[in-house]
Amino acid sequence: MITTLIERETEPILISDLTWREFKAVEQLIERLGLSLSFLDGVLEIRKMLL
């Protein structure tokens, strides 16, 4: 399941049911985009880093 909230930039994108290997692949793909990643119990949270 993917939840996206375009209207509010401060809301995270949540992706559930990921494996650690999938998380590491995503991490490598977006590490330079200024995003903050959190991963716990198969749920990936992606947030825009606030400046």
Residue pairs with C-beta under 8 A, 6 or more apart in sequence:
1 14
1 15
1 16
1 17
2 13
2 14
2 15
3 13
3 14
4 13
5 11
5 13
9 48
10 47
10 48
10 50
12 45
12 46
12 47
13 45
13 46
13 47
14 43
14 44
14 45
14 46
15 26
15 43
15 44
15 46
16 42
16 43
16 44
17 42
18 26
18 39
18 42
18 43
18 44
19 42
20 39
23 37
23 39
23 44
26 37
26 44
27 37
30 37
30 46
34 48
34 49
35 46
35 47
35 48
35 49
36 46
36 47
36 48
36 49
37 44
37 45
37 46
38 44
38 45
38 47
39 45
